[in-house]
Amino acid sequence: MKEKCGIFAAFSQSNADIIPLIAIGLRGLQHRGQEAWGIATSTMYPFKQTGLVSDNLEQSALVLEQMKNSAAIGHVRYSTAGGSSIKNVQPFSIDRKFCIAHNGTICDLNSLIETSHGKTARRINDTSIVGKKLLFILKQNKFDWFKSIELLCEELVGAYCFVILTSNKEIYAFRDTRGFRPLCIGWHKKSKSYLISSESCAFSMLGAELIRDIKPGEIVKINKNGIESRSFSRGERTAHCSFEYIYFSHPSSVIDKTSVYDARRKLGISLAELYSDIKGDVVIPVPDSARPAALGFSEKSGIPMVEGLMKDRYGKRGSLRSFIQPKYKERLKINRWIIPVRSTVEGKNVIVIDDSIVRGISSKAIVKTLRQVGAKTVKILVTFPPIRHPCRAGIDFPTHDELIAYKTTGKNADIATINNKVGKSVNADFVGYNNVDLLSKAIGKKPSELCLSCHTGEYAVLNRNLPRKIQSK
């Protein structure tokens, strides 16, 4: 089960209609999922659409107008399993008892599929399987939600954040004990609404305030009485996804008290220090996530930053992200809509700053594009260390065969060999990766507080840790 998506929820203390807040909040999370989206209330079957929130807006608006409600949850989807069919779009209604939406990955679902009657759950979608398991636990525990969610989490192995809307308009949100995926609480003053979001950037779009992150191993309940919180964490080490900071999250977001923009800018500074011997005439970012890093590199190195690559903002695919598209052909189409600015790179020694190199598709296309418009040399510096192992926590690089750093050098090569082999593979004059120490320093967390399994191949942080007795806060 691999869902690198975005979740959003809202509950109005003043009984205001929050459906417009949900729709705008999901647009604020669109960078986390661009295949489909959905909204659920306690009184209607979830409304779901493929594509972007802004697609078919007039048709969607007619339905959303009928969904007026003071409590709702929503979801934007980026699938890496289960396909792009509308039937897999979240939120899901679980026997009309509650609706559920999820961001993350559950590594082992075997213990969830068998019911107490010995029947096997119909494997339509893994999130719905989790929902059906929760319903079974709820029935056994007289619908004690806190206790039932705790018992559910004892059986979940992996990285996950969930939001749930009950039939009596209560919202529950919870995050795994490692804190792999971000999840936070906000407040919208005008509508007097509590908000839950995968990222704080969605609050900014609404003019709402970030209150705090939901802590690893925390369950939050929101209803007309306000917020109630319980913890099922034993204080295990955290394993915040390092890829969130360098690529996936929006630069305006603050995740676990770290500004994503500041972290990326510091990563650029660290690259300038690490590769101080690399010279060039101009620095250009790969749009859009590498822009803060390119700025930091330029500030530290003294090499001017210019816009040498631009996305086609007016084409249908101009705003999409190639990395999260489910098919190779879709990634290739989006990369073709990155347009070079000839006047800034022609005859120049170009240093390209990129957030990461995963499959090498984008890097190869960018090098080719820059050479075609007259770049003298093209060197690529990368803010993330070499990705040599599959991600088992929800990012879409599931096999070694997809990963260019592994394909070209294997799993034990030194950094000089990796830089050389990957550089040749993408036809660059030089490729230079960052290292773990500088990455963690820029993020402001110790390496032991981050998940780096895609670089190290160590997956111990995904092991189940049984929680302590649930406690009130």
Backbone torsions as a table, in degrees:
resi	resn	phi	psi	omega
1	MET	NA	111.1	-176.7
2	LYS	-132.8	107.4	-176.7
3	GLU	-131.6	98.1	176.4
4	LYS	-94.2	87.1	-166.7
5	CYS	-127.0	-166.2	175.5
6	GLY	-132.3	138.5	178.1
7	ILE	-123.5	147.8	-177.7
8	PHE	-147.3	143.5	178.7
9	ALA	-147.2	154.5	179.3
10	ALA	-148.2	141.6	174.8
11	PHE	-136.8	121.8	-177.8
12	SER	-93.8	123.7	176.0
13	GLN	-73.2	-17.7	-178.7
14	SER	-102.5	10.2	179.6
15	ASN	65.0	26.3	177.7
16	ALA	-75.8	156.7	176.0
17	ASP	-75.1	117.2	-175.6
18	ILE	-104.6	4.9	179.4
19	ILE	-58.4	-42.6	175.4
20	PRO	-60.2	-35.1	177.6
21	LEU	-64.3	-41.4	179.8
22	ILE	-62.9	-45.5	-178.5
23	ALA	-62.0	-44.3	179.4
24	ILE	-68.7	-40.0	177.8
25	GLY	-59.4	-40.6	178.5
26	LEU	-67.1	-36.0	175.0
27	ARG	-63.5	-34.9	177.0
28	GLY	-67.9	-18.4	178.4
29	LEU	-106.3	11.7	-173.7
30	GLN	-59.6	-27.6	178.3
31	HIS	-65.1	-17.2	-179.5
32	ARG	-88.8	-13.7	-179.3
33	GLY	-170.0	126.2	-172.5
34	GLN	-128.9	12.0	-179.8
35	GLU	-91.3	-36.2	-175.4
36	ALA	-166.3	168.5	178.9
37	TRP	-153.4	161.8	-179.8
38	GLY	-157.8	157.1	178.0
39	ILE	-134.8	139.1	178.6
40	ALA	-130.5	139.8	169.6
41	THR	-117.2	174.5	-178.7
42	SER	-79.1	-9.1	-173.5
43	THR	-113.3	-10.9	-178.0
44	MET	-131.5	153.3	173.2
45	TYR	-65.0	142.2	-176.0
46	PRO	-53.0	138.0	175.1
47	PHE	-92.9	128.9	-174.9
48	LYS	-134.7	145.0	178.3
49	GLN	-141.7	146.3	171.0
50	THR	-84.1	160.7	179.3
51	GLY	84.2	-158.7	-177.2
52	LEU	-84.9	160.2	177.1
53	VAL	-60.2	-33.7	-177.9
54	SER	-80.2	-8.5	177.4
55	ASP	-74.3	143.7	177.6
56	ASN	48.7	44.3	-171.6
57	LEU	-62.6	-38.0	-178.9
58	GLU	-64.1	-43.5	178.7
59	GLN	-64.1	-44.6	-180.0
60	SER	-63.7	-39.5	-177.1
61	ALA	-60.8	-35.4	179.5
62	LEU	-63.3	-39.8	179.1
63	VAL	-73.3	-44.1	-177.8
64	LEU	-63.0	-31.0	177.6
65	GLU	-62.1	-34.6	179.7
66	GLN	-79.5	-12.2	-176.7
67	MET	-93.3	10.1	-176.6
68	LYS	-40.8	128.2	-176.2
69	ASN	-164.0	158.6	179.1
70	SER	-96.7	0.0	177.7
71	ALA	-148.4	135.3	-179.9
72	ALA	-163.6	161.9	173.4
73	ILE	-129.0	155.7	180.0
74	GLY	-144.1	169.9	-173.2
75	HIS	-154.8	138.0	167.2
76	VAL	-115.0	140.1	-167.6
77	ARG	-114.5	132.8	165.3
78	TYR	-126.6	108.4	-174.9
79	SER	-93.3	145.3	166.8
80	THR	-123.4	-0.1	175.3
81	ALA	-154.7	151.1	174.8
82	GLY	94.8	-10.6	176.8
83	GLY	79.8	172.4	-173.4
84	SER	-101.1	16.8	179.8
85	SER	-64.6	149.7	179.0
86	ILE	-60.8	-26.3	-178.4
87	LYS	-67.9	-19.2	179.6
88	ASN	-94.1	0.3	-177.6
89	VAL	-77.4	137.8	179.6
90	GLN	-98.9	164.7	2.0
91	PRO	-72.1	161.7	175.0
92	PHE	-108.2	141.9	171.7
93	SER	-91.9	126.1	-178.6
94	ILE	-104.1	97.3	178.4
95	ASP	51.4	32.1	179.5
96	ARG	61.3	11.7	178.2
97	LYS	-88.8	-36.7	178.0
98	PHE	-162.8	164.3	174.0
99	CYS	-113.9	148.4	-172.8
100	ILE	-139.6	143.0	175.3
101	ALA	-140.6	153.5	-167.3
102	HIS	-145.3	147.0	172.3
103	ASN	-132.5	122.3	178.1
104	GLY	140.1	-150.5	178.8
105	THR	-150.7	135.9	174.1
106	ILE	-105.7	121.2	-170.4
107	CYS	-76.0	-35.8	-174.3
108	ASP	-137.3	112.3	-178.0
109	LEU	-101.8	3.0	-174.6
110	ASN	-57.1	-39.5	-177.2
111	SER	-73.7	-14.0	-178.2
112	LEU	-93.4	-20.5	-170.6
113	ILE	-76.3	-34.8	-179.5
114	GLU	-78.6	130.3	175.8
115	THR	-94.6	173.6	-178.6
116	SER	-67.0	-17.4	-178.8
117	HIS	-94.3	7.0	178.1
118	GLY	78.5	10.7	179.5
119	LYS	-91.9	152.1	178.3
120	THR	-97.0	128.5	-180.0
121	ALA	-63.4	140.1	178.2
122	ARG	-70.8	118.0	-170.7
123	ARG	-82.1	74.7	177.6
124	ILE	-82.8	-50.9	179.8
125	ASN	-151.5	140.5	-174.0
126	ASP	-65.6	-33.3	177.4
127	THR	-63.8	-38.5	178.1
128	SER	-67.8	-30.6	176.5
129	ILE	-65.8	-42.9	175.7
130	VAL	-60.2	-42.3	179.3
131	GLY	-62.0	-42.3	179.8
132	LYS	-67.3	-35.8	176.4
133	LYS	-65.8	-41.2	177.7
134	LEU	-62.8	-40.8	178.5
135	LEU	-61.4	-40.8	177.7
136	PHE	-61.3	-43.7	179.4
137	ILE	-67.0	-40.2	178.9
138	LEU	-59.2	-43.2	179.9
139	LYS	-64.2	-34.9	178.5
140	GLN	-72.2	-23.5	-174.3
141	ASN	-117.1	28.9	174.1
142	LYS	52.6	39.3	177.4
143	PHE	55.3	38.9	168.0
144	ASP	-80.8	101.4	-170.6
145	TRP	-66.2	-44.8	-178.6
146	PHE	-62.0	-47.0	-179.2
147	LYS	-64.4	-41.4	-177.2
148	SER	-67.8	-39.9	177.3
149	ILE	-65.4	-39.8	176.5
150	GLU	-59.4	-47.1	180.0
151	LEU	-64.0	-37.1	176.5
152	LEU	-61.3	-46.0	-176.9
153	CYS	-65.2	-24.1	175.0
154	GLU	-64.7	-23.8	-178.0
155	GLU	-99.6	-10.9	-178.5
156	LEU	-88.0	130.3	176.4
157	VAL	-116.8	118.3	177.6
158	GLY	140.9	-157.7	-176.7
159	ALA	-113.3	124.0	-175.5
160	TYR	-158.4	149.3	165.2
161	CYS	-132.7	136.4	179.4
162	PHE	-127.6	148.5	163.9
163	VAL	-124.7	142.0	-177.9
164	ILE	-133.0	138.0	173.9
165	LEU	-117.6	120.3	-177.9
166	THR	-85.7	168.5	-179.3
167	SER	-67.3	-21.6	177.1
168	ASN	-101.6	26.0	170.5
169	LYS	64.9	39.6	169.6
170	GLU	-107.3	142.6	178.8
171	ILE	-109.8	133.1	172.9
172	TYR	-119.4	138.1	176.1
173	ALA	-134.9	138.1	178.7
174	PHE	-149.0	155.4	-172.2
175	ARG	-131.3	142.3	-178.6
176	ASP	-62.7	163.6	-172.5
177	THR	-69.3	-16.4	178.5
178	ARG	-90.4	-21.1	-179.2
179	GLY	71.6	35.4	-179.1
180	PHE	-55.5	-53.7	-174.9
181	ARG	-98.7	146.7	179.5
182	PRO	-75.9	150.5	175.4
183	LEU	-160.7	133.2	-173.7
184	CYS	-143.9	164.9	-178.6
185	ILE	-113.3	137.6	178.1
186	GLY	-132.3	174.1	-179.8
187	TRP	-136.7	125.8	176.7
188	HIS	-104.6	107.6	-170.0
189	LYS	-64.7	-43.8	-173.6
190	LYS	-60.7	-43.0	-179.3
191	SER	-96.7	0.2	-177.0
192	LYS	52.3	54.1	-175.2
193	SER	-118.5	136.0	167.3
194	TYR	-84.1	139.5	-177.8
195	LEU	-122.7	147.3	171.2
196	ILE	-122.9	133.8	-178.0
197	SER	-148.0	150.7	172.8
198	SER	-62.1	-33.2	179.9
199	GLU	-142.2	153.4	-179.0
200	SER	-73.4	-15.7	179.3
201	CYS	-59.6	-30.8	178.4
202	ALA	-66.5	-32.8	176.1
203	PHE	-65.3	-39.8	-179.1
204	SER	-61.0	-38.2	179.1
205	MET	-64.0	-27.4	-177.4
206	LEU	-95.6	-2.9	-173.4
207	GLY	69.3	27.3	-179.3
208	ALA	-97.1	167.1	-175.5
209	GLU	-106.0	135.6	171.6
210	LEU	-76.2	121.5	177.3
211	ILE	-86.6	-56.5	-179.5
212	ARG	-172.4	169.1	171.1
213	ASP	-78.8	148.2	165.5
214	ILE	-75.5	127.7	-172.9
215	LYS	-74.4	153.0	172.8
216	PRO	-55.6	131.9	-179.6
217	GLY	74.1	30.1	-179.8
218	GLU	-118.5	140.9	172.6
219	ILE	-111.1	129.1	178.5
220	VAL	-117.2	132.7	176.5
221	LYS	-114.7	133.1	178.3
222	ILE	-125.4	126.4	173.8
223	ASN	-149.5	-164.1	-176.3
224	LYS	-63.8	-18.2	179.0
225	ASN	-88.1	-4.6	179.7
226	GLY	111.5	-143.3	-176.8
227	ILE	-108.9	134.8	171.5
228	GLU	-125.2	139.7	-173.7
229	SER	-130.1	141.0	173.3
230	ARG	-133.2	152.1	179.5
231	SER	-119.2	136.0	172.6
232	PHE	-120.6	18.9	-179.5
233	SER	-87.9	144.0	173.6
234	ARG	-97.1	8.1	-178.8
235	GLY	81.5	30.9	176.5
236	GLU	-62.6	164.5	175.9
237	ARG	-62.7	144.4	176.1
238	THR	-79.5	164.6	177.4
239	ALA	-147.5	61.0	-179.6
240	HIS	-63.2	135.0	-178.5
241	CYS	-65.1	116.3	-179.0
242	SER	-67.5	-25.6	-179.3
243	PHE	-70.0	-25.1	175.3
244	GLU	-59.0	-41.0	-174.3
245	TYR	-74.7	-33.1	-173.9
246	ILE	-94.6	-22.3	-176.0
247	TYR	-138.3	-56.0	-162.7
248	PHE	-71.7	-42.8	-175.8
249	SER	-74.9	157.5	178.0
250	HIS	-72.4	141.2	-177.3
251	PRO	-61.4	-22.9	179.9
252	SER	-81.4	-8.1	-176.7
253	SER	-77.5	154.5	171.1
254	VAL	-117.7	120.4	-175.8
255	ILE	-119.6	121.1	-179.3
256	ASP	48.2	47.1	175.5
257	LYS	71.2	11.1	177.5
258	THR	-111.8	126.7	174.9
259	SER	-72.0	122.6	179.7
260	VAL	-62.7	-41.8	179.3
261	TYR	-60.7	-47.7	-179.2
262	ASP	-62.2	-39.5	179.4
263	ALA	-62.2	-42.2	-178.5
264	ARG	-69.2	-38.9	177.2
265	ARG	-63.0	-42.8	178.3
266	LYS	-64.6	-32.6	176.7
267	LEU	-63.8	-37.8	175.8
268	GLY	-64.6	-40.4	177.3
269	ILE	-61.7	-42.7	-179.9
270	SER	-65.2	-36.0	176.6
271	LEU	-64.9	-38.0	178.5
272	ALA	-64.7	-34.6	177.7
273	GLU	-74.3	-41.4	-177.0
274	LEU	-69.4	-37.3	-178.0
275	TYR	-117.0	51.4	-178.5
276	SER	-65.9	-18.3	-180.0
277	ASP	-85.4	-7.8	179.0
278	ILE	-83.8	119.6	-176.1
279	LYS	-109.2	152.8	177.6
280	GLY	-164.1	171.9	179.0
281	ASP	-92.8	-35.3	-179.4
282	VAL	-141.7	154.2	173.9
283	VAL	-112.9	129.7	177.0
284	ILE	-127.6	140.3	177.0
285	PRO	-87.7	150.1	166.7
286	VAL	-81.1	120.8	-176.2
287	PRO	-70.9	142.7	-1.8
288	ASP	-113.1	-19.8	-169.1
289	SER	-67.3	-20.9	-177.2
290	ALA	-89.9	-0.5	-175.9
291	ARG	-61.0	-47.3	178.3
292	PRO	-61.1	-36.5	179.1
293	ALA	-66.6	-40.5	178.1
294	ALA	-62.9	-37.6	177.4
295	LEU	-63.7	-45.2	178.6
296	GLY	-62.2	-41.2	178.1
297	PHE	-62.1	-44.4	-179.1
298	SER	-63.1	-43.7	-179.6
299	GLU	-61.6	-42.0	-177.0
300	LYS	-76.7	-40.2	-174.9
301	SER	-84.8	-23.0	-175.4
302	GLY	83.1	0.1	177.7
303	ILE	-83.8	128.7	-174.9
304	PRO	-65.7	140.2	174.9
305	MET	-91.8	132.6	176.7
306	VAL	-130.9	162.3	176.3
307	GLU	-90.7	95.4	-178.6
308	GLY	-96.0	-14.9	179.6
309	LEU	-133.2	130.9	-179.1
310	MET	-128.2	140.3	172.0
311	LYS	-81.1	146.3	175.0
312	ASP	-77.7	97.0	-176.4
313	ARG	-70.6	-14.1	-172.9
314	TYR	-103.4	-10.4	174.9
315	GLY	-81.7	159.6	-177.4
316	LYS	-59.9	-34.0	-177.0
317	ARG	-98.9	2.9	-173.6
318	GLY	-60.9	-32.4	-177.0
319	SER	-93.2	-2.7	-176.9
320	LEU	-80.6	161.4	-179.2
321	ARG	-109.2	124.2	-174.1
322	SER	-65.2	-36.3	-173.8
323	PHE	-59.6	-38.1	-172.6
324	ILE	-93.0	7.1	175.5
325	GLN	-76.7	139.6	-171.2
326	PRO	-73.9	-18.7	-175.1
327	LYS	-122.6	148.3	-179.0
328	TYR	-57.3	-43.7	-178.5
329	LYS	-61.7	-35.7	179.7
330	GLU	-68.7	-39.9	177.7
331	ARG	-61.7	-42.3	-177.5
332	LEU	-65.2	-41.1	179.6
333	LYS	-60.9	-42.2	-177.8
334	ILE	-68.7	-39.9	178.9
335	ASN	-61.9	-28.4	179.0
336	ARG	-69.4	-17.0	-179.5
337	TRP	-97.3	18.4	167.5
338	ILE	-94.7	117.3	-169.3
339	ILE	-105.2	129.9	178.7
340	PRO	-78.3	150.7	173.2
341	VAL	-103.6	99.3	-171.3
342	ARG	-56.8	-42.2	-173.2
343	SER	-64.4	-23.6	-177.8
344	THR	-90.1	-16.9	-174.5
345	VAL	-121.1	-17.7	-175.9
346	GLU	-61.6	126.2	179.9
347	GLY	74.8	9.7	-175.3
348	LYS	-106.7	152.0	167.4
349	ASN	-86.7	111.1	-169.3
350	VAL	-102.1	132.0	170.6
351	ILE	-107.4	116.5	179.6
352	VAL	-96.1	129.1	175.2
353	ILE	-104.0	123.4	178.3
354	ASP	-125.7	153.7	-179.4
355	ASP	-73.6	-37.1	-177.4
356	SER	-162.6	162.2	168.2
357	ILE	-124.5	115.8	-177.6
358	VAL	-104.0	-72.5	-179.5
359	ARG	-94.9	-21.3	-179.9
360	GLY	89.8	-1.4	-178.6
361	ILE	-62.7	-50.9	-178.8
362	SER	-65.4	-42.7	-177.0
363	SER	-61.0	-44.6	180.0
364	LYS	-63.5	-41.5	179.8
365	ALA	-65.4	-39.2	-178.9
366	ILE	-68.2	-43.1	177.6
367	VAL	-60.2	-44.8	179.6
368	LYS	-61.5	-43.4	-179.2
369	THR	-62.8	-45.3	-178.3
370	LEU	-66.9	-37.4	178.1
371	ARG	-67.4	-36.2	-179.1
372	GLN	-63.8	-28.3	179.6
373	VAL	-100.1	15.1	167.1
374	GLY	100.7	13.5	175.9
375	ALA	-62.8	133.0	-178.3
376	LYS	-70.8	-50.8	173.9
377	THR	-136.9	154.6	178.9
378	VAL	-131.0	112.9	176.2
379	LYS	-113.5	139.8	-177.9
380	ILE	-118.2	126.2	174.2
381	LEU	-115.3	137.3	-167.6
382	VAL	-121.4	130.2	-175.5
383	THR	-73.2	-20.7	-176.8
384	PHE	-107.0	143.2	177.1
385	PRO	-62.0	167.5	-178.2
386	PRO	-57.0	131.2	176.2
387	ILE	-92.0	108.8	-173.7
388	ARG	-119.6	-1.1	-175.6
389	HIS	-136.6	150.9	178.4
390	PRO	-61.7	149.3	173.3
391	CYS	-90.4	130.8	176.6
392	ARG	-109.7	16.9	-177.7
393	ALA	-125.3	24.7	167.7
394	GLY	110.8	3.2	176.9
395	ILE	-99.1	144.6	-170.6
396	ASP	-85.3	67.6	161.1
397	PHE	-139.6	81.0	-168.7
398	PRO	-83.8	-12.4	-178.0
399	THR	-131.1	151.6	176.8
400	HIS	-60.4	-34.3	-175.9
401	ASP	-62.2	-21.5	179.7
402	GLU	-82.0	-20.0	-166.7
403	LEU	-94.1	118.1	-172.3
404	ILE	-65.7	-34.6	179.9
405	ALA	-66.6	-33.4	178.4
406	TYR	-79.2	-44.3	-177.3
407	LYS	-60.2	-36.2	-174.7
408	THR	-87.2	-24.6	-173.3
409	THR	-134.9	-8.2	-175.5
410	GLY	82.0	-164.7	-172.3
411	LYS	-100.5	-7.6	-174.1
412	ASN	-121.0	11.0	-177.1
413	ALA	-70.3	151.6	176.2
414	ASP	-78.0	166.5	-172.2
415	ILE	-64.6	-34.9	179.9
416	ALA	-63.2	-41.3	178.5
417	THR	-65.5	-42.5	179.4
418	ILE	-62.8	-47.7	178.3
419	ASN	-55.3	-44.2	-176.9
420	ASN	-68.1	-50.0	-175.8
421	LYS	-66.7	-43.7	179.5
422	VAL	-66.5	-39.4	177.6
423	GLY	-57.3	-46.2	178.4
424	LYS	-64.9	-37.5	-177.7
425	SER	-64.8	-35.4	-179.1
426	VAL	-98.6	5.7	176.6
427	ASN	66.8	27.6	176.4
428	ALA	-89.5	157.9	176.1
429	ASP	-73.2	-26.0	177.3
430	PHE	-162.9	143.7	170.3
431	VAL	-128.1	132.8	177.9
432	GLY	-133.2	123.8	179.3
433	TYR	-93.2	156.2	171.5
434	ASN	-78.3	173.9	175.9
435	ASN	-120.3	169.6	-173.8
436	VAL	-63.9	-42.3	-177.1
437	ASP	-62.3	-44.7	180.0
438	LEU	-71.1	-34.4	175.9
439	LEU	-60.9	-50.9	-177.6
440	SER	-66.8	-35.8	177.9
441	LYS	-62.5	-42.4	179.9
442	ALA	-66.5	-37.3	178.8
443	ILE	-72.5	-25.5	-179.6
444	GLY	86.5	24.3	178.0
445	LYS	-134.8	154.3	177.2
446	LYS	-71.0	152.2	176.0
447	PRO	-54.5	-33.4	-179.8
448	SER	-70.8	-11.6	178.4
449	GLU	-95.8	-3.0	-176.6
450	LEU	-113.8	154.4	168.1
451	CYS	-90.5	119.3	-179.4
452	LEU	-125.1	24.5	-172.3
453	SER	-62.8	-28.8	179.3
454	CYS	-68.4	-21.6	176.3
455	HIS	-94.9	-42.9	-173.3
456	THR	-91.4	-25.9	-174.8
457	GLY	80.2	8.4	178.6
458	GLU	-93.6	120.6	-175.7
459	TYR	-113.4	15.4	-176.6
460	ALA	-60.1	-29.7	-177.5
461	VAL	-66.3	-14.7	179.0
462	LEU	-88.3	-2.2	179.5
463	ASN	-67.6	150.0	179.0
464	ARG	-67.9	137.9	171.8
465	ASN	-125.4	114.8	-177.2
466	LEU	-67.4	132.1	-176.4
467	PRO	-76.9	160.4	174.6
468	ARG	-78.0	178.2	176.8
469	LYS	-60.8	136.8	-176.0
470	ILE	-64.0	141.6	-176.2
471	GLN	-130.4	144.0	176.5
472	SER	-80.3	154.9	175.0
473	LYS	-124.4	NA	NA
